[in-house]
Amino acid sequence: MAGLGSDPWWKKTLYLTGGALLAAAAYLLHELLVIRKQQEIDSKDAIILHQFARPNNGVPSLSPFCLKMETYLRMADLPYQNYFGGKLSAQGKMPWIEYNHEKVSGTEFIIDFLEEKLGVNLNKNLGPHERAISRAVTKMVEEHFYWTLAYCQWVDNLNETRKMLSLSGGGPFSNLLRWVVCHITKGIVKREMHGHGIGRFSEEEIYMLMEKDMRSLAGLLGDKKYIMGPKLSTLDATVFGHLAQAMWTLPGTRPERLIKGELINLAMYCERIRRKFWPEWHHDDDNTIYESEESCEGSKTHTPLLDFSSYSRTETFEDEGAENSFSRTPDTDFTGHSLFDSDVDLDDYTDHEQCK
């Protein structure tokens, strides 16, 4: 559709009025269909993570930033509670957190806040030069690569994204509501991409920019365990949150073919992080309370809150029996090799995946 700038005033008014009515209809339908028990959230000494509802394809989030934030909390081993109320922060952001009744939004500010309050620091092994590189890569991923992913998710691959989208409530109008929400989001993404500048290029040019970013990440990673070397850093949460979208939420698209083909080191990188920090990935019951590995034994028995289940990284995996020649853990692949080792046989891994 041509831009609004080429249309007469009455058409502009019609477009804007129609969009406003559509948004209002979507909001009213959502409020009418959703029956949610409101609960008091006590954020005293607890991190409450507000984020979008889980999609229905087993992936934790269709939002790179929500997935980044929750992965960071797991990497830092910080206990937290998810809340999928759908309410945006005062700045219109998602995700955001509450801690001791303080509200913080924007993943960068959230991480700074948690580092100050709780003394965590995933970047303690990085020198000044590495920290500078890490910040530069973060900005490439979040301010450039993100928009190409958003285009693929919400514009070019919208029908597949709509199938994954999960909304609270249900009933006979749920499919209609999902359609409305997706098309409203598509319009928002296109408008914001245009304002950013990247949306003024053709589809082919946008994908060329995406490929350059992915190749840059693959080159930076090389055969290392993590982006900045053998130790985790905050950058890994950022990169994983974005690459996971190409890996698991964009079936049949160019980014998926690229990451699972030529840039296979990025795919193995995603698998390493998924297996270590998301062992319950693809389970139906993945609304979680996350408990630190180093917590006392008594704290490992959780009383589930409304809309939550229990999760403990140390209690998820069990030995698979004496007949196995290795113990499968979140750190090993099907051969028993550590996924943290850079010499994993990618050919064996690929052959195994194809035989599934």
C-alpha positions in Angstrom: 0.0 0.0 0.0 1.3 3.4 -0.9 2.4 5.7 1.9 -0.2 8.1 3.5 1.7 11.1 2.2 0.4 10.5 -1.4 -3.3 10.2 -0.4 -5.8 13.0 -0.1 -6.8 14.3 3.3 -10.0 12.3 3.5 -8.2 9.0 2.9 -5.7 9.9 5.6 -8.6 10.5 8.0 -10.2 7.3 7.0 -7.0 5.3 7.5 -6.4 6.9 10.9 -10.0 6.5 12.1 -10.1 2.9 10.9 -6.9 2.1 12.7 -8.1 3.7 15.9 -11.4 1.8 15.7 -9.6 -1.4 15.1 -7.3 -0.9 18.0 -10.3 0.0 20.3 -12.1 -3.1 19.1 -9.1 -5.3 19.8 -8.8 -3.8 23.3 -12.4 -4.3 24.1 -12.5 -7.8 22.8 -9.5 -8.6 24.9 -11.0 -7.2 28.0 -14.3 -8.9 27.4 -12.8 -12.3 26.6 -10.1 -12.5 29.3 -11.2 -13.8 32.7 -8.2 -13.3 34.9 -8.0 -13.6 38.6 -6.2 -10.5 39.8 -3.5 -11.2 42.2 -1.5 -9.1 44.5 2.1 -9.1 43.6 4.5 -8.7 46.5 7.9 -7.6 45.1 9.6 -7.5 48.5 13.0 -9.1 48.0 11.7 -10.8 44.9 12.2 -10.0 41.2 8.9 -9.9 39.4 9.5 -10.1 35.6 6.6 -8.7 33.6 6.6 -10.0 30.0 4.4 -11.1 27.1 2.5 -14.4 27.4 4.3 -17.5 26.3 3.7 -18.4 22.6 2.1 -21.7 21.9 5.0 -23.3 20.0 7.2 -24.1 23.1 9.5 -21.1 22.7 9.7 -18.9 25.8 9.0 -15.7 24.0 8.5 -14.1 20.6 10.2 -11.0 22.0 14.0 -10.9 21.8 14.1 -8.5 24.7 11.8 -10.6 27.0 13.9 -13.7 26.1 17.1 -11.8 26.7 15.9 -10.6 30.2 14.8 -14.0 31.4 17.9 -15.7 30.1 20.0 -13.1 31.9 18.2 -13.8 35.1 19.0 -17.5 34.7 22.6 -16.9 33.7 23.0 -14.7 36.8 21.3 -17.3 38.9 18.8 -14.8 40.3 15.4 -16.1 41.7 12.5 -14.5 39.9 8.8 -14.8 39.2 7.2 -14.4 35.9 4.0 -12.4 35.5 2.2 -12.4 32.2 -0.4 -9.7 32.8 0.3 -8.0 29.5 0.6 -4.5 31.1 3.4 -2.4 29.7 5.7 -0.2 31.9 5.1 3.5 32.4 7.5 4.0 29.4 5.4 1.7 27.2 8.1 -1.0 27.5 8.1 -4.8 27.8 9.7 -6.4 29.7 10.0 -4.6 33.0 10.6 -5.7 36.6 9.5 -4.9 40.1 11.9 -5.3 43.0 11.0 -4.1 46.5 8.3 -2.1 44.9 10.7 -0.3 42.6 9.8 -0.5 38.9 12.4 -0.6 36.2 12.0 -0.9 32.4 14.4 -1.3 29.5 16.7 -4.3 29.7 19.9 -2.2 29.9 18.5 -0.3 32.9 17.1 -3.4 34.5 20.5 -5.1 34.3 22.3 -2.0 35.7 19.7 -1.9 38.5 20.2 -5.6 39.4 24.0 -5.2 39.4 23.8 -2.3 41.8 21.1 -3.8 44.1 22.3 -7.5 44.1 25.9 -7.3 43.3 25.8 -9.5 40.3 28.1 -8.9 37.3 28.4 -11.3 34.3 31.1 -9.0 32.8 33.6 -9.3 35.7 36.0 -11.3 33.4 36.0 -8.6 30.7 38.7 -6.0 30.4 38.0 -2.4 29.3 38.6 -3.2 25.6 36.3 -6.3 25.7 33.6 -4.2 27.5 33.8 -1.7 24.7 33.5 -4.4 22.1 30.6 -5.9 24.0 28.7 -2.7 24.1 29.3 -2.0 20.4 28.0 -5.5 19.5 25.0 -5.0 21.8 24.0 -1.9 20.0 24.4 -3.6 16.6 22.1 -6.4 17.8 19.5 -4.3 19.5 19.4 -1.2 17.3 19.9 -2.8 13.9 19.6 -6.6 13.8 16.5 -6.4 15.9 14.6 -4.4 13.3 15.4 -6.9 10.5 14.0 -9.7 12.8 10.9 -7.7 13.6 10.4 -7.2 9.8 10.6 -11.0 9.3 8.4 -11.8 12.2 5.7 -9.2 11.9 5.6 -8.3 8.2 7.1 -10.9 5.9 6.2 -14.0 8.0 3.1 -12.7 9.8 0.9 -15.7 9.1 3.3 -18.1 10.8 3.8 -15.6 13.7 0.1 -15.4 14.1 -0.1 -19.2 14.6 2.4 -19.0 17.4 0.9 -16.0 19.2 -0.9 -16.9 22.4 -3.5 -14.6 24.0 -5.1 -14.9 27.4 -8.7 -15.9 27.3 -10.4 -17.8 24.4 -13.8 -18.4 23.0 -15.2 -18.1 19.5 -13.5 -14.7 18.8 -9.9 -15.7 19.8 -8.8 -16.3 16.2 -10.3 -12.9 15.2 -8.6 -11.2 18.1 -5.2 -12.8 17.2 -5.6 -11.6 13.6 -6.4 -8.1 14.8 -3.5 -8.0 17.2 -1.1 -9.3 14.6 -2.1 -6.7 12.0 -2.0 -3.9 14.4 1.5 -5.0 15.4 2.4 -5.2 11.8 1.4 -1.6 11.2 3.3 -0.5 14.3 6.5 -2.3 13.2 6.3 -0.8 9.7 5.8 2.7 11.1 8.6 2.4 13.6 10.9 0.9 11.0 10.2 3.8 8.7 11.0 6.2 11.5 14.2 4.3 12.3 15.2 4.5 8.6 15.7 0.8 8.0 12.1 0.4 6.9 12.7 2.7 3.9 14.6 0.0 2.1 13.3 -2.8 0.0 12.6 -6.3 1.4 15.8 -7.6 -0.3 17.9 -4.8 1.1 16.5 -5.4 4.6 17.5 -9.1 4.4 20.9 -8.2 3.1 21.4 -6.0 6.2 20.2 -8.9 8.4 22.7 -11.3 6.7 25.6 -8.9 7.3 24.7 -8.7 11.0 24.4 -12.5 11.3 27.7 -13.0 9.5 29.4 -10.5 11.8 28.1 -12.4 14.9 29.3 -15.7 13.4 32.7 -14.2 12.7 33.0 -12.8 16.2 31.9 -16.1 17.8 34.2 -18.2 15.7 34.9 -21.5 17.5 34.6 -19.9 21.0 32.1 -21.2 23.6 30.6 -17.7 24.1 30.8 -14.5 22.2 33.5 -12.9 24.3 35.4 -16.1 25.1 35.2 -19.1 27.5 33.1 -17.2 30.1 29.5 -16.0 29.9 28.8 -12.3 29.7 25.7 -10.1 29.5 26.3 -10.0 25.7 25.4 -13.7 25.5 21.9 -13.1 26.9 21.4 -10.3 24.3 22.7 -12.3 21.3 20.8 -15.4 22.3 17.5 -13.6 22.8 17.8 -12.4 19.2 19.3 -15.4 17.5 16.8 -17.7 19.1 14.1 -16.0 17.1 15.8 -16.9 13.8 16.5 -20.4 15.2 13.1 -21.3 16.5 10.4 -18.8 15.5 10.9 -18.2 11.8 10.3 -21.6 10.0 11.3 -21.7 6.4 12.7 -18.1 6.3 16.0 -16.9 5.1 17.4 -16.3 8.6 16.5 -19.8 9.7 18.1 -21.3 6.6 21.2 -19.2 7.2 21.7 -20.0 10.9 21.0 -23.7 10.4 23.1 -23.9 7.3 26.2 -21.8 6.5 26.4 -20.2 10.0 26.1 -23.4 11.9 28.3 -22.2 14.7 25.5 -19.8 15.6 23.1 -22.7 15.8 25.4 -24.7 18.1 25.9 -21.6 20.2 22.1 -21.3 20.6 21.9 -24.9 21.5 24.6 -24.6 24.1 22.7 -21.9 25.9 19.3 -23.4 25.5 20.4 -26.8 26.9 22.1 -25.2 29.9 19.7 -22.5 30.9 16.4 -23.6 29.4 16.3 -27.4 30.1 12.5 -27.3 30.2 12.2 -25.6 26.8 9.3 -27.0 24.7 7.5 -28.3 27.8 3.9 -27.3 28.1 4.2 -26.2 31.7 6.8 -23.5 31.4 5.5 -20.6 33.4 8.1 -20.5 36.1 9.4 -19.6 39.4 13.2 -19.8 39.1 15.3 -20.7 42.1 19.0 -20.1 42.5 21.3 -23.2 42.5 23.0 -22.1 45.7 19.8 -21.6 47.7 19.2 -23.6 50.8 17.6 -27.0 50.5 14.4 -25.8 52.1 13.9 -23.2 49.4 13.9 -25.8 46.6 10.3 -26.9 47.4 8.1 -24.2 45.9 4.5 -23.4 46.5 3.2 -22.6 43.1 1.6 -19.2 42.7 -1.3 -18.6 40.4 -0.3 -19.2 36.8 3.1 -20.4 37.8 4.9 -23.7 38.1 8.2 -24.7 39.7 11.5 -24.7 38.0 15.0 -25.5 39.4 18.0 -25.8 37.1 19.6 -28.3 39.4 16.6 -30.6 39.7 15.6 -30.9 36.0 18.0 -33.5 34.7 18.4 -37.1 35.9 20.7 -39.9 34.8 19.2 -41.8 32.0 20.3 -45.3 33.2 23.4 -47.3 33.5 23.1 -48.6 30.0 24.1 -45.3 28.6 27.8 -44.7 28.1 27.4 -41.1 29.3 25.1 -39.0 31.5 23.1 -36.6 29.4 23.2 -33.2 31.1 22.3 -29.8 29.9 25.9 -29.4 28.9 26.2 -32.5 26.6 24.9 -33.4 23.1 23.6 -36.8 22.0 27.2 -38.1 21.7 28.2 -37.2 25.2 30.4 -34.4 24.0 30.2 -31.2 25.9 28.4 -28.4 24.0 30.8 -26.0 25.7 33.7 -27.5 23.8 34.5 -26.0 20.5 35.4 -29.3 18.9 31.9 -30.8 18.9 31.5 -32.8 15.7 29.0 -30.7 13.8 28.5 -33.4 11.1 27.5 -36.0 13.7 25.1 -33.5 15.2 23.5 -32.6 11.9 23.1 -36.3 10.9 21.5 -37.0 14.3 19.0 -34.1 13.8 18.1 -35.2 10.3 17.3 -38.8 11.6 14.8 -37.5 14.1 
